[in-house]
């Protein structure tokens, strides 16, 4: 297959004619109160300003495998494509930015690896994972977000919270097709079935959005173990209660558990501040910079096999061929 040479991302090549921002990030994952093991994973790669959350699914602990493969694969892809001679076996979409191409390609590589692993291993058959990833370009002062499934990205700015991603769920598909449904009819719709995930096909469609961060903005990436337990207003209130990203994560996880902790809970908080500003003494890193942190590394999971997944197995759909 023809391989495309891709322009190298140069985080240090920053124009000096605009305000330069710095992303300060921290993440936390928790098994919750109802699950026997943690199938969520997250990664912080400070060197590339790359942040990832994945929520796995599948029996025999395959969900843990899928989410871990997603974070590791995307992280490895960014490391290898940082070289001058970087290539990857996908078409470079000239309608997208360099950063968007890299984010989409990294997610698609992860999808293919998970799909092929599920075909080779009986224990991993049918496994999949959601993913939401954010990439900050300092030279453009722009945050790029790509996602598949129902893991979300939020932005907190000026006392308001906004959900930046749209869940790939059967519920949302019904609402889009039948917007006139009453509240009673909507209450009868299934809310735990996703329609897109990594590992379901050998290709996947990645939804993209981008935003220009401002000083003081906080962006959140999270699994549905958080968004399913807390309303947007509760998330906003918790974020506004502290300026420390590590404490934001801790308080959100604690609050989700107080509301039932029905699922694994993972949250990654990214706060933007002016480059060169003194760090908040409370912002002690929760992990070594540039190292992916996974649920399996942090949680002592039970050896008992639990076939229950946090969400129902997604429908296997054939997305358009992007190769």
C-alpha positions in Angstrom: 0.0 0.0 0.0 1.3 3.5 -0.9 2.4 5.3 2.2 2.0 9.1 2.5 4.8 11.3 3.9 3.2 13.7 6.4 4.5 17.1 7.5 6.1 16.8 11.0 4.3 18.5 13.9 6.7 20.9 15.6 5.4 21.9 19.0 8.3 24.2 19.6 7.9 26.2 16.3 5.6 28.8 17.9 5.0 32.2 16.2 5.5 35.1 18.6 2.8 37.4 17.3 0.1 36.0 19.6 -0.6 35.0 23.2 0.9 31.6 23.8 -1.0 29.3 26.0 0.0 26.2 28.0 -2.1 23.2 28.8 -1.9 21.8 32.3 -3.5 18.4 32.6 -4.3 15.7 35.0 -6.4 12.5 34.9 -7.9 10.0 37.3 -9.7 6.7 36.8 -11.7 4.7 39.3 -13.4 1.3 39.2 -16.6 2.8 40.7 -18.9 1.0 43.2 -20.7 -1.6 41.1 -18.0 -3.1 38.8 -15.4 -5.8 39.6 -12.7 -4.4 37.4 -11.8 -1.3 35.5 -12.2 -1.2 31.7 -11.4 2.5 31.3 -8.0 3.8 30.3 -6.5 7.3 29.8 -3.2 8.8 28.6 -1.4 12.1 29.0 1.4 12.8 26.6 2.6 16.3 27.7 5.4 16.3 25.0 2.7 16.4 22.3 -0.1 18.0 24.3 -2.1 14.9 23.6 -4.8 13.6 25.9 -6.9 10.5 25.6 -9.8 8.7 27.4 -11.1 5.3 26.4 -14.0 3.2 27.8 -13.7 -0.5 26.8 -16.5 -3.1 26.5 -16.5 -6.9 26.1 -16.6 -10.0 28.3 -13.7 -11.9 29.8 -12.0 -8.6 30.7 -11.5 -7.9 27.0 -12.8 -4.3 27.5 -9.7 -3.6 29.5 -7.6 -4.9 26.7 -9.4 -2.8 24.1 -9.2 0.5 26.0 -5.6 -0.1 26.9 -4.8 -0.9 23.2 -6.5 2.4 22.2 -4.5 4.6 24.4 -1.2 2.8 23.8 -1.7 2.7 20.0 -2.6 6.3 19.6 0.3 7.4 21.9 2.7 5.2 19.9 1.4 6.6 16.7 2.1 10.2 17.8 5.6 9.2 18.9 6.5 7.6 15.6 5.0 10.3 13.4 6.9 13.0 15.1 10.0 12.1 13.0 10.9 14.0 9.9 10.4 10.9 7.7 7.1 10.0 9.3 4.6 8.0 7.2 1.3 6.2 7.7 -0.9 4.0 5.4 -3.8 6.4 5.1 -4.8 9.1 2.7 -3.8 12.6 3.9 -7.0 14.6 3.8 -6.1 18.0 2.4 -9.4 19.4 3.7 -8.3 18.8 7.2 -5.4 20.4 9.2 -2.2 18.6 9.9 -3.3 18.1 13.5 -6.7 16.7 12.5 -5.1 14.3 10.1 -2.8 13.0 12.7 -5.6 12.7 15.3 -7.9 10.8 12.9 -5.1 8.6 11.7 -4.0 7.7 15.2 -7.6 6.7 16.1 -8.0 4.7 12.9 -4.7 2.8 13.5 -5.9 1.9 17.0 -9.3 0.8 15.6 -7.6 -1.5 13.1 -5.3 -3.1 15.7 -8.2 -3.7 18.1 -10.3 -5.2 15.3 -7.5 -7.5 14.2 -6.8 -8.6 17.7 -10.5 -9.4 18.2 -10.4 -11.7 15.2 -7.2 -13.5 16.3 -8.1 -14.1 20.0 -11.2 -16.0 21.2 -11.0 -14.2 24.5 -11.1 -10.8 22.8 -13.8 -11.6 20.3 -16.3 -8.8 20.1 -14.3 -6.4 22.2 -14.4 -2.7 21.5 -13.9 0.7 23.1 -15.0 4.3 22.9 -12.4 7.0 22.6 -12.1 10.7 22.9 -8.8 12.4 22.2 -7.7 16.1 22.4 -4.6 17.5 20.7 -3.5 21.1 21.5 -1.4 23.0 18.9 0.6 25.7 20.6 1.6 27.2 17.3 -2.0 27.7 16.3 -3.5 28.1 19.8 -6.1 25.5 18.8 -7.5 22.4 20.5 -8.6 19.6 18.2 -11.0 16.9 19.5 -11.8 13.6 17.9 -14.2 11.0 19.3 -15.9 7.7 18.6 -18.7 6.4 20.9 -20.1 8.1 24.0 -17.0 9.3 25.8 -17.3 13.0 25.9 -15.5 16.3 25.8 -16.7 19.4 27.7 -15.6 23.0 27.9 -16.0 25.2 31.0 -15.6 28.9 30.2 -17.0 32.0 31.8 -19.2 30.2 34.2 -20.8 28.0 31.5 -20.4 24.4 30.5 -20.8 23.1 27.0 -20.7 19.5 25.7 -18.5 19.6 22.6 -19.1 16.0 21.4 -22.3 14.2 20.3 -22.7 10.7 21.6 -22.8 8.0 18.9 -25.9 6.4 20.5 -29.1 4.8 19.4 -30.9 7.3 21.6 -29.5 10.3 19.7 -30.2 8.6 16.4 -33.9 8.2 17.4 -34.1 11.8 18.6 -32.6 13.1 15.3 -35.0 11.0 13.2 -38.0 11.8 15.4 -37.5 15.2 17.0 -41.2 15.6 17.9 -41.2 12.7 20.4 -42.8 13.6 23.8 -40.8 13.4 27.0 -42.7 10.3 27.9 -41.8 8.7 24.6 -38.1 9.7 25.0 -38.1 8.1 28.4 -38.9 4.7 26.8 -35.9 4.9 24.4 -32.8 2.8 25.1 -30.0 5.0 26.4 -27.1 2.5 26.8 -26.6 1.4 23.2 -23.8 3.0 21.2 -23.7 2.9 17.4 -20.0 3.4 16.9 -16.9 2.1 18.6 -13.3 1.1 17.9 -12.9 -2.5 17.0 -16.2 -3.2 15.4 -15.0 -3.0 11.8 -11.6 -2.6 10.1 -12.4 1.1 9.5 -14.1 3.7 11.6 -15.5 7.2 11.1 -14.0 9.8 13.6 -16.0 12.9 14.4 -13.9 16.1 14.7 -14.3 19.5 16.3 -11.9 22.2 17.3 -11.8 25.3 19.5 -9.6 28.2 20.4 -8.8 27.9 24.1 -8.7 31.0 26.3 -6.9 31.6 29.5 -8.8 30.0 32.4 -10.7 27.5 30.2 -11.0 24.0 31.5 -11.7 21.1 29.1 -12.8 17.7 30.3 -12.5 14.3 28.7 -14.6 11.6 30.4 -16.1 8.2 30.2 -19.9 7.8 30.6 -19.2 6.6 34.1 -19.0 10.3 34.9 -21.5 11.9 32.5 -24.0 9.2 33.3 -23.9 10.0 37.0 -23.7 13.7 37.0 -25.8 16.4 35.3 -23.9 19.1 33.4 -24.7 21.6 36.2 -23.1 19.3 38.8 -20.0 18.9 36.7 -19.8 22.7 36.2 -20.2 23.3 40.0 -17.4 20.9 40.8 -15.0 22.3 38.2 -15.6 25.8 39.6 -14.9 24.7 43.1 -11.2 24.5 42.6 -8.5 25.7 40.1 -6.4 22.6 40.6 -6.8 20.1 37.7 -5.8 17.2 39.9 -8.4 18.2 42.5 -11.0 18.7 39.8 -10.6 15.1 38.8 -10.7 13.8 42.4 -13.8 15.7 43.3 -15.6 14.7 40.1 -14.8 11.0 40.7 -15.9 11.3 44.3 -19.1 13.0 43.4 -19.9 10.3 40.7 -19.4 7.6 43.3 -21.7 9.5 45.7 -24.4 9.4 43.1 -24.1 5.6 42.7 -20.9 4.8 41.0 -22.7 2.5 38.6 -19.8 2.3 36.1 -16.0 2.8 35.9 -15.3 6.5 36.1 -12.5 8.3 34.2 -12.0 12.0 33.8 -9.1 14.1 32.4 -9.0 17.8 33.1 -7.1 20.3 30.9 -6.7 23.9 32.1 -5.2 26.6 29.9 -2.9 29.3 31.3 -0.5 31.7 29.8 2.9 30.3 28.8 5.4 31.2 31.5 2.9 31.7 34.2 3.9 30.3 37.5 2.3 26.8 38.1 -0.3 26.5 40.8 1.5 24.7 43.7 -1.5 22.4 44.0 -0.9 21.3 40.4 1.5 18.5 41.3 1.5 16.0 38.4 -0.4 12.8 39.1 1.8 10.9 36.6 5.2 11.3 35.0 5.0 13.6 32.0 4.6 11.9 28.7 3.7 8.5 30.1 0.4 6.9 29.4 -1.5 5.8 32.5 -3.9 3.0 32.3 -6.7 1.7 34.5 -5.0 -1.7 34.9 -1.9 0.0 36.3 -3.8 1.9 38.9 -6.6 -0.4 40.0 -6.3 -3.8 41.6 -8.9 -5.6 39.6 -10.6 -8.8 40.7 -9.6 -12.0 38.9 -13.3 -13.0 38.6 -14.6 -12.8 35.1 -17.6 -10.5 34.8 -19.3 -10.6 31.4 -21.3 -7.5 32.2 -20.3 -4.4 30.2 -21.0 -0.8 31.1 -22.9 -0.4 27.8 -24.5 -2.8 25.4 -22.4 -4.2 22.6 -22.5 -1.6 19.7 -24.2 -2.4 16.5 -21.8 -3.5 13.8 -22.2 -1.0 11.0 -20.1 -0.5 7.9 -18.8 3.0 7.8 -17.7 4.6 4.5 -14.3 3.5 3.3 -11.8 6.2 4.0 -8.7 4.4 2.8 
